[in-house]
Amino acid sequence: MQQQTPLDRTLRCPVCQLGLSLDRQQGSPAHLGCPAGHRFDAAKQGYFNLLSGKGTNFTQDGAQMVAARASFLDAGHYESLAEALGHRVRTVLRGYEHPSVLDAGAGTGYYLRQVLQALPGTTAPSAVALDISRYAMRRAAKVPNTVALVWDLWRDLPLQDGAFDVLLNIFSPHNGTEFARVLRPGGTALVVTPLPEHLAEGAGSLGLLGIAADKAAGVVAAMGEEFILTATEEVRIPLVLDPPAAFELAMMGPAGHHLNPEALRNRLSDAGNATLVTAAFRIQEFRKVDENRIQANLEGLSSSG
């Protein structure tokens, strides 16, 4: 017998745009299916790869990059950022009985897991994790109450209109048009980007890429007119890293696509010194415009006048 879940109201077939349902029949592999007969079987690690056909032109984070990120994050180096996100989500979802959360660019699922754990109440929220890397989705699939989907954020998202209460977008592409479509009216998007000084002290020794100075304005532009910026928070974390942790920090980000791992590991090991850097992040909180509420307010003003 097919098990229906709250996620059946959030997923959309990437082929025909009909609703996708999660089927976990006992004795059979889990799969996603739509009324038109399109089917996507779960990988043995629990995630679903929806990138059929031509797939994507973008390069996924590889196994070594994802392993480095998992080790670094699980060590708690960025815990302060996770706590800040958890506090904001807990605030905006206060009073919600069945909240739904989308992590667009979820990586290993570290931040999603922390956010879900921060939510109060006994009713488990439902969550969807999207990322282009199948190596990352192997880990995100282990986050409770989460469906992990391999997907390209620059394409139309395989999600229903207005299906989510909160959207996380952490160090990932900002597809504002699609984010607005899948968020409910009045829903919240939390976008995290590095500040210009992020890890600047170690950029040379670690081979890190530079950060644009106008990222905040770029995020606002990318999110589009359907979102209103409601709050901004900066989080700074001083880090003292031994050579293995410094190696993981360098390998887990965009520079990991270009670095020579063995050369970097040897360079850090030969230096033998602790790497002192400051992680610096900006959280931008956006509210999706609620046209119905705006119209109701205008009608109220008109009638009172």
C-alpha positions, -999 to 999 in steps of 0.1 A, spaced: 0 0 0 14 34 -9 24 57 19 12 92 15 32 120 31 30 158 34 57 159 7 31 146 -18 18 182 -18 52 197 -25 68 178 -54 62 182 -91 73 160 -119 101 176 -139 89 160 -171 51 168 -172 46 191 -141 20 168 -125 23 161 -88 49 136 -76 41 111 -48 66 93 -27 60 56 -26 77 35 1 59 1 -3 73 -25 20 97 -48 2 102 -25 -27 127 3 -33 113 38 -27 104 58 -58 87 90 -68 60 87 -94 34 109 -111 -1 101 -127 15 102 -161 37 73 -153 71 90 -149 91 73 -122 123 81 -104 138 54 -82 158 62 -51 195 56 -51 207 31 -25 219 61 -4 183 74 -3 183 104 -26 165 108 -60 182 120 -91 157 140 -112 182 153 -138 170 131 -166 178 137 -203 206 162 -209 211 167 -172 231 199 -165 260 218 -179 273 227 -144 300 208 -125 289 191 -93 309 192 -61 329 160 -61 333 133 -34 364 148 -19 350 183 -17 318 170 -1 337 148 24 358 178 34 327 200 39 310 173 60 340 169 82 345 206 87 309 214 94 304 184 117 333 197 137 311 227 146 333 254 131 302 272 116 278 263 144 271 300 151 258 305 116 235 274 120 222 288 153 214 322 137 195 305 109 177 283 134 166 313 155 152 331 125 133 301 112 119 294 146 107 329 149 89 330 115 73 296 119 61 302 154 25 288 156 28 266 125 17 230 130 30 215 98 57 237 84 75 229 51 111 239 45 130 240 12 168 241 12 178 252 -22 215 243 -25 215 221 6 250 206 3 254 179 29 222 190 47 241 203 77 222 237 80 189 221 72 193 195 99 202 223 125 172 244 114 147 215 117 161 206 151 155 242 162 118 241 154 95 238 185 66 214 189 61 177 184 49 177 148 77 169 125 82 194 97 86 183 61 116 193 41 131 191 6 168 194 -1 180 203 -36 216 202 -48 234 195 -81 258 172 -63 248 136 -59 276 132 -34 261 159 -12 226 145 -16 238 111 -3 243 129 30 213 152 29 191 122 24 199 112 60 183 143 75 150 132 91 117 141 73 136 152 42 135 142 6 168 148 -11 167 156 -49 196 160 -73 186 191 -93 200 222 -110 188 253 -93 189 273 -125 162 252 -140 125 252 -131 123 236 -97 105 202 -95 82 217 -68 46 228 -65 35 264 -65 33 280 -30 43 247 -13 69 260 12 68 283 42 105 289 45 133 287 19 170 284 28 196 295 1 231 292 16 261 299 -6 241 288 -37 226 303 -69 197 327 -63 168 317 -87 145 344 -75 117 337 -100 115 301 -90 119 308 -53 89 332 -55 69 306 -73 74 278 -47 71 299 -16 36 306 -2 25 343 -1 41 359 29 67 331 31 103 337 42 135 332 22 169 333 41 198 339 18 234 335 32 264 349 13 300 356 24 310 391 33 339 406 13 363 399 42 353 363 46 385 342 52 406 370 37 435 364 60 440 329 46 431 335 9 467 334 -3 479 304 16 447 284 11 442 293 -26 407 307 -20 388 326 -46 380 363 -42 345 376 -31 327 404 -49 321 435 -29 285 441 -40 271 407 -31 243 421 -9 229 443 -37 233 415 -62 212 392 -40 184 418 -38 184 422 -75 185 384 -81 155 378 -57 134 401 -78 103 423 -72 83 396 -55 105 397 -25 110 425 1 142 426 22 130 427 58 162 421 78 200 417 75 223 401 100 261 396 100 278 367 116 315 366 122 334 336 135 371 336 145 387 303 136 420 287 147 426 258 124 451 230 124 465 218 90 438 191 85 410 216 93 425 243 71 428 217 43 391 209 46 381 246 46 400 252 14 387 220 -3 350 224 7 343 256 -12 344 267 -49 382 267 -48 381 229 -44 372 226 -81 406 240 -90 430 232 -61 456 203 -62 446 184 -30 480 168 -24 500 200 -31 477 219 -7 479 192 20 517 191 18 520 229 19 499 232 50 516 202 67 551 216 60 541 250 74 529 234 105 513 265 119 477 271 128 457 290 103 440 321 118 410 333 98 376 350 103 346 335 87 322 364 79 286 359 66 256 380 57 221 366 63 194 385 43 158 378 52 132 383 25 95 381 27 75 371 -4 49 398 -12 14 387 -3 -8 403 -30 -40 392 -14 -31 409 19 -20 441 1 -53 442 -18 -73 436 14 -55 465 31 -61 488 1 -98 479 1 -99 485 39 -84 519 35 -108 527 7 -139 518 27 -127 536 58 -122 568 37 
